[in-house]
Amino acid sequence: MLTPSEIQSIKQRFGIIGNAPALNYAIQVAAQVAPTDMTVLISGESGSGKESFSKIIHALSPRKHGQFIAINCGAIPEGTIDSELFGHEKGSFTGANEARKGYFEVTNGGTMFLDEIGEMPLGTQARLLRVLENGEFIRVGASKVQKTDVRVVAASNVNLLDAVREGRFREDLYYRLNTVPITVPPLRDRGDDIYLLFRKFATDFAERYRVKPISLTPDAVAELQRFRFPGNIRQLKNIAEQMSVLEMERELDAARLRQYLPADQSSRLPMLLSAANPDGAGANNTYSERDLLYKVLFDMRRDMTDLKKLVLDLAAGQRPAEAQELLRQNSHLFNNLNVASSYEGGRLNRPAPTEGAGEYFISPRPVSDLNDSDEELTYDDEAQRVEDIPHETEEETLSLEAKEKEMIMKALKKHHNKRKYAAHDLGISERTLYRKLKQYDLEQL
């Protein structure tokens, strides 16, 4: 058990600022596990400072004189990651003009930090598991087994258990990596640490740009600490740098500070909960923007279905009083709706049914305008002769895979099959897009 002075010494050595209990606990676990050779899995949101903990583990371990290499698994293309990690022989693939050592061979006796381990391809995961269990690996294009002694510290900003359930991460590798878990708290949960970090960044940028440091009024400090900071420490640092360069006044109040805080990231909206964890507990519960988009689309589809049913009921020859009551009961469907048709001269004007669809699109006057004076509303003679028309609707698929495939095809079409730009538009990595193209048999696009 480390004393507070020992924890503070580690903070000063590695440039860690803050006194949040969760942060101190994470530092304590890292220091305690450092002298061992146990594999460590660091969890935390992007930008929360996970790499600093890998450096603590290496510097306080017997391997501190060995090499330390940090690798971002999400930044290496799927086709070359095996060669990068394990090396390759000459002629093993196109462009392999000479043999090359991989990171596991170069780092023998040291520590390797594998960031974004959840982005590693399944084939590479199997190779990594063999290294962790037996210390053995084979170069790409070779048959000779080689030995290595490398300590692996992995990190992920996604919930790896969810990835295991979805088949994107090997379960045996997860439990092999998760020998000692360390959770790095997000910035928004660190309280007063937010202002401490801001002051540090403001001072650093003042020295760099040779200006007076930015300071905040008490109301601005409160505003800063209420902000969610989805980008964590990285986002706070960027905001401090912007203000250091752009602000003429060196003391900012809350109103001025808000101009640097994105409005769409300030609200604390409820988090979507998974069925497996209805309490929302755990620091690793993350949900993709795609899930939120699908929820919005499903809600729109339900509202459209309700509108269609309402229009059909009106078109079926309801009496004026019944139509008026029906509209009042469904007034929520017409909020902020621009309408084309209207009531004129006490009569309901409606367009002809769409060809083959069996649906009437009636745009009534806003429901709030319907009052008791509308009791004289009548239909014309033709409306009284309306017969029931068979109504057939094509059942839309609710498959997330089908929607995902459709969105990928649209993105590729939009960017003329340029995968780099399509991946950026979809908000995923190019390697993830390549994997999805293989999954949905879209490689010919």
C-alpha positions in Angstrom: 0.0 0.0 0.0 1.5 3.3 -1.1 1.6 6.3 1.2 0.1 9.6 -0.1 3.6 11.0 -0.3 4.7 8.1 -2.5 1.7 8.6 -4.8 2.5 12.3 -5.0 6.1 11.5 -5.9 4.9 9.3 -8.8 2.6 12.1 -10.0 5.5 14.6 -10.1 7.8 12.1 -11.9 5.3 11.4 -14.7 3.6 14.8 -14.9 0.2 13.6 -13.6 -1.9 16.4 -12.1 -5.0 15.8 -9.9 -6.1 14.4 -6.5 -9.3 12.6 -7.5 -9.6 9.3 -5.4 -10.2 7.2 -8.5 -7.0 8.6 -10.1 -5.0 7.9 -6.9 -6.3 4.4 -6.8 -5.3 3.7 -10.4 -1.8 5.0 -9.7 -1.6 2.8 -6.7 -2.6 -0.3 -8.6 -0.1 0.5 -11.4 2.7 1.0 -8.9 1.9 -2.3 -7.1 1.8 -4.4 -10.2 4.8 -2.8 -11.9 7.5 -5.1 -10.2 5.8 -8.2 -11.5 5.5 -9.6 -15.0 1.7 -9.7 -15.0 -0.2 -8.6 -18.0 -2.2 -5.4 -17.4 -5.4 -4.1 -19.2 -6.0 -0.4 -18.9 -9.5 0.8 -19.5 -10.7 4.4 -20.0 -12.1 6.8 -22.5 -10.1 8.3 -25.3 -7.9 11.2 -24.1 -8.0 10.2 -20.4 -4.3 9.5 -20.2 -4.0 5.7 -20.4 -0.5 5.8 -21.9 0.9 7.5 -18.8 0.0 4.5 -16.7 1.8 2.2 -19.1 4.9 4.3 -18.6 4.5 4.1 -14.9 4.4 0.3 -15.1 7.5 0.1 -17.3 9.5 2.7 -15.3 8.9 1.0 -12.0 9.5 -2.5 -13.2 12.7 -4.6 -13.5 12.5 -4.0 -17.3 13.0 -0.3 -17.0 16.4 -0.5 -18.7 14.8 -2.4 -21.6 12.9 -0.9 -24.6 9.4 0.5 -24.3 7.3 0.7 -27.4 3.8 2.1 -27.7 1.7 0.9 -30.6 -1.8 2.0 -31.7 -3.5 -1.1 -33.0 -6.2 1.0 -34.7 -3.7 3.0 -36.7 -2.0 0.0 -38.4 -3.8 -1.4 -41.5 -5.2 -4.9 -41.1 -3.0 -6.3 -43.9 0.3 -5.2 -42.4 -0.2 -5.5 -38.6 1.1 -9.1 -38.4 4.3 -8.0 -40.2 4.6 -5.0 -37.9 4.3 -7.0 -34.7 5.9 -10.3 -35.6 8.2 -9.4 -38.6 8.4 -11.1 -42.0 10.8 -12.9 -44.3 12.0 -11.7 -47.6 9.5 -12.4 -50.4 6.7 -13.3 -48.0 4.4 -10.8 -49.7 4.5 -8.2 -52.4 6.9 -5.5 -51.4 8.8 -7.6 -48.8 12.2 -7.0 -50.4 14.1 -8.0 -47.3 13.6 -9.7 -44.0 12.4 -7.4 -41.2 12.2 -7.8 -37.4 8.8 -7.2 -35.7 8.2 -5.3 -32.5 8.0 -8.4 -30.4 11.5 -9.3 -31.6 12.9 -5.8 -31.2 11.4 -5.3 -27.7 12.7 -8.5 -26.2 13.3 -7.9 -22.6 11.2 -4.7 -22.5 7.6 -3.6 -22.4 5.1 -3.2 -25.2 2.0 -1.0 -24.9 -0.8 -2.0 -27.2 -3.3 0.8 -27.4 -6.8 0.3 -28.8 -6.4 -3.4 -28.5 -10.1 -3.8 -29.4 -9.3 -2.8 -33.0 -6.9 -5.7 -33.5 -8.0 -8.2 -36.2 -9.0 -11.7 -35.0 -6.2 -13.4 -36.8 -3.6 -11.2 -35.1 -5.4 -11.8 -31.8 -4.6 -15.5 -32.1 -0.9 -14.8 -32.7 -0.8 -12.5 -29.7 -2.4 -15.1 -27.5 0.4 -17.5 -28.3 3.0 -14.9 -27.4 1.3 -14.2 -24.1 1.0 -17.8 -23.1 4.2 -19.4 -24.5 6.4 -16.4 -25.5 6.5 -17.8 -29.0 5.9 -16.2 -32.4 6.5 -16.9 -36.1 7.5 -14.3 -38.6 5.1 -13.9 -41.6 6.3 -16.2 -44.4 8.5 -18.3 -42.0 8.2 -21.6 -40.3 10.7 -21.3 -37.6 9.3 -20.6 -34.1 11.1 -17.8 -32.2 11.1 -16.9 -28.5 10.6 -13.5 -27.0 10.3 -12.1 -23.5 8.1 -9.1 -23.7 5.7 -7.7 -21.1 2.4 -6.6 -22.6 0.3 -3.7 -21.3 -2.9 -3.3 -23.3 -5.4 -0.5 -23.3 -8.9 0.0 -24.7 -11.5 2.8 -24.9 -14.3 0.4 -25.6 -15.9 -2.3 -23.5 -14.1 -5.5 -24.5 -16.7 -7.7 -22.9 -19.2 -6.3 -25.3 -16.8 -6.9 -28.2 -16.4 -10.5 -27.0 -20.2 -11.0 -27.0 -20.4 -9.5 -30.5 -17.6 -11.9 -31.8 -15.1 -9.1 -32.4 -12.7 -10.1 -29.7 -11.4 -13.4 -28.5 -12.7 -14.4 -25.1 -9.5 -16.3 -24.2 -7.4 -13.3 -25.1 -9.6 -11.0 -23.0 -9.1 -13.0 -19.9 -5.4 -13.4 -20.6 -5.0 -9.7 -20.9 -7.2 -8.8 -18.0 -5.0 -10.3 -15.4 -4.8 -7.0 -13.6 -7.4 -4.3 -14.7 -6.8 -0.6 -14.2 -9.6 1.9 -14.8 -8.6 5.5 -15.7 -11.4 7.8 -14.7 -12.8 10.3 -17.3 -12.1 13.9 -16.7 -15.7 14.9 -15.9 -15.6 12.6 -12.8 -12.4 14.2 -11.4 -14.0 17.3 -9.9 -11.5 20.0 -8.9 -8.8 18.3 -11.1 -10.4 19.9 -14.1 -9.4 23.4 -13.0 -5.9 22.2 -11.8 -5.2 20.8 -15.3 -6.5 24.0 -16.9 -4.2 26.2 -14.9 -1.3 23.9 -15.8 -2.1 24.1 -19.5 -2.7 27.9 -19.4 0.7 28.4 -17.8 2.5 26.1 -20.3 0.9 27.9 -23.3 1.7 31.3 -21.8 5.3 30.4 -21.6 5.3 29.0 -25.2 3.5 32.0 -26.7 5.1 34.6 -24.3 1.8 36.0 -23.1 0.2 36.4 -19.7 -1.6 33.2 -18.5 -5.3 32.9 -18.9 -7.3 33.1 -15.6 -11.0 32.4 -14.9 -13.5 34.1 -12.7 -15.3 31.9 -10.0 -18.4 31.6 -12.2 -16.2 30.5 -15.1 -14.5 27.9 -13.0 -17.9 26.5 -12.0 -18.9 26.5 -15.7 -15.7 24.7 -16.7 -16.3 22.0 -14.1 -19.9 21.4 -15.2 -18.8 20.7 -18.8 -18.8 17.0 -19.8 -15.5 17.0 -21.7 -16.1 14.0 -24.0 -12.6 14.4 -25.3 -11.2 14.4 -21.8 -7.8 15.9 -21.1 -7.0 16.2 -24.8 -10.0 18.4 -25.3 -9.3 20.6 -22.2 -5.8 21.1 -23.4 -7.0 22.3 -26.8 -9.5 24.7 -25.3 -6.8 26.2 -23.0 -4.5 26.7 -26.1 -7.3 28.4 -28.1 -8.0 30.8 -25.3 -4.3 31.5 -24.7 -3.8 32.5 -28.4 -7.1 34.2 -29.2 -8.2 36.1 -26.1 -7.1 39.7 -25.6 -8.5 39.9 -22.1 -6.6 37.5 -19.9 -9.4 36.9 -17.3 -12.5 35.2 -18.7 -16.0 35.0 -17.2 -18.5 32.3 -17.7 -20.2 33.9 -20.7 -16.9 34.3 -22.5 -15.8 30.7 -21.6 -19.0 29.3 -23.1 -17.9 30.5 -26.5 -15.1 27.9 -26.4 -17.3 25.0 -25.0 -19.3 23.2 -27.8 -22.9 23.6 -26.9 -23.9 20.1 -28.2 -21.4 18.6 -25.7 -22.5 20.5 -22.6 -25.8 18.7 -21.7 -25.8 15.7 -19.5 -28.3 13.5 -21.4 -29.3 10.1 -20.0 -27.2 7.3 -21.1 -28.7 4.4 -23.1 -28.6 1.2 -20.9 -28.0 -2.2 -22.2 -30.3 -5.1 -21.3 -27.4 -6.9 -19.6 -26.6 -3.9 -17.3 -29.8 -1.9 -16.6 -28.2 0.0 -13.7 -25.8 1.6 -16.1 -22.9 0.8 -13.7 -19.4 0.5 -14.9 -16.9 2.8 -16.5 -16.7 0.9 -19.8 -20.4 1.3 -20.9 -20.0 2.9 -24.3 -22.6 3.1 -27.0 -22.0 4.0 -30.6 -23.6 6.9 -32.4 -25.0 4.4 -34.9 -27.2 2.9 -32.2 -28.5 6.4 -31.4 -29.2 7.0 -35.1 -31.1 3.8 -35.4 -33.2 4.7 -32.4 -34.2 8.0 -34.0 -35.0 6.3 -37.3 -37.2 3.7 -35.6 -39.1 6.5 -33.7 -39.6 8.3 -37.0 -40.9 5.1 -38.7 -43.4 4.6 -35.8 -44.7 8.1 -36.1 -45.0 7.8 -39.9 -47.0 4.5 -39.4 -49.3 6.3 -37.0 -49.8 9.1 -39.4 -50.7 6.7 -42.3 -53.3 5.0 -40.1 -54.8 8.4 -39.2 -54.9 9.5 -42.8 -56.6 6.3 -43.8 -59.2 6.7 -41.1 -60.0 10.2 -42.3 -60.2 9.1 -45.9 -62.5 6.3 -45.1 -65.5 8.7 -44.8 -65.6 9.6 -41.1 -68.4 12.0 -40.1 -67.2 15.6 -39.4 -67.6 15.2 -35.6 -65.7 11.9 -35.6 -63.0 13.4 -37.8 -62.6 16.3 -35.5 -62.4 14.1 -32.4 -59.9 11.8 -34.2 -57.6 14.8 -35.0 -57.8 16.0 -31.4 -56.8 12.6 -30.1 -53.7 12.5 -32.4 -52.7 16.2 -32.1 -49.1 15.2 -31.1 -48.6 13.9 -34.7 -49.1 17.3 -36.2 -46.7 19.3 -34.0 -44.6 21.7 -36.2 -46.1 20.1 -39.4 -46.4 22.3 -42.5 -49.6 21.4 -44.3 -50.6 21.8 -47.9 -54.3 21.1 -47.8 -56.8 23.0 -45.7 -60.4 23.4 -44.8 -62.1 25.9 -47.1 -65.7 27.0 -47.0 -66.5 24.4 -44.3 -65.3 21.6 -46.5 -62.3 19.3 -46.2 -60.1 19.5 -49.3 -58.1 16.3 -49.9 -55.9 15.1 -52.8 -56.5 12.0 -54.8 -55.0 8.7 -53.5 -51.5 7.9 -54.7 -51.4 5.4 -57.5 -51.2 1.8 -56.3 -50.5 2.7 -52.7 -54.1 2.9 -51.4 -53.2 5.9 -49.2 -54.7 9.4 -48.9 -52.4 12.2 -47.8 -54.6 14.7 -46.1 -53.1 17.8 -44.6 -55.7 19.3 -42.2 -55.6 22.7 -40.5 -53.6 22.7 -37.3 -55.5 20.9 -34.6 -55.4 23.9 -32.3 -57.6 25.8 -34.8 -60.4 23.2 -34.6 -63.1 24.4 -32.3 -66.8 24.1 -31.8 -67.5 26.5 -34.7 -66.3 23.8 -37.1 -69.3 21.6 -36.6 -70.6 22.6 -40.0 -67.7 20.8 -41.7 -69.0 18.5 -44.5 -67.5 16.3 -47.2 -68.4 16.7 -50.9 -70.5 14.1 -52.7 -67.5 12.3 -54.0 -66.0 11.9 -50.5 -69.3 10.2 -49.4 -68.8 7.6 -52.1 -65.3 6.7 -51.0 -64.9 2.9 -50.9 -62.4 1.0 -48.8 -59.2 0.6 -50.8 -56.9 -2.4 -50.0 -54.0 -1.0 -48.0 -50.7 -2.8 -48.4 -47.5 -1.6 -46.8 -44.1 -3.0 -47.5 -42.7 -4.3 -44.3 -39.3 -2.5 -43.8 -36.5 -4.5 -42.4 -35.4 -3.8 -38.8 -32.1 -5.6 -39.2 -29.2 -3.4 -38.0 -26.9 -5.3 -40.4 -29.1 -4.4 -43.4 -29.2 -0.7 -42.3 -25.4 -0.7 -41.8 -24.9 -2.3 -45.3 -27.2 0.3 -46.8 -25.3 3.2 -45.2 -22.0 1.9 -46.3 -23.2 1.6 -49.9 -24.6 5.2 -49.8 -21.3 6.5 -48.4 -19.3 4.7 -51.1 -21.6 6.0 -53.8 -21.4 9.6 -52.4 -17.6 9.5 -52.5 -17.3 7.7 -55.8 -16.0 4.5 -54.1 -13.1 6.3 -52.4 -13.0 4.2 -49.2 -10.9 6.7 -47.2 -13.4 9.5 -47.5 -16.4 7.1 -47.1 -14.9 5.8 -43.8 -14.4 9.3 -42.6 -18.0 10.2 -43.5 -19.3 7.1 -41.6 -17.2 7.9 -38.6 -15.1 4.6 -38.6 -11.6 3.7 -39.5 -10.6 2.7 -43.0 -9.6 -0.7 -41.7 -13.0 -1.2 -40.1 -14.6 -0.2 -43.4 -12.5 -2.8 -45.2 -13.6 -5.5 -42.8 -17.2 -4.5 -43.2 -16.9 -4.7 -47.0 -15.6 -8.2 -46.7 -18.4 -9.1 -44.2 -21.2 -7.8 -46.5 -19.5 -9.0 -49.8 -19.1 -5.5 -51.1 -15.4 -5.6 -52.0 -16.2 -5.3 -55.7 -17.6 -1.8 -55.2 
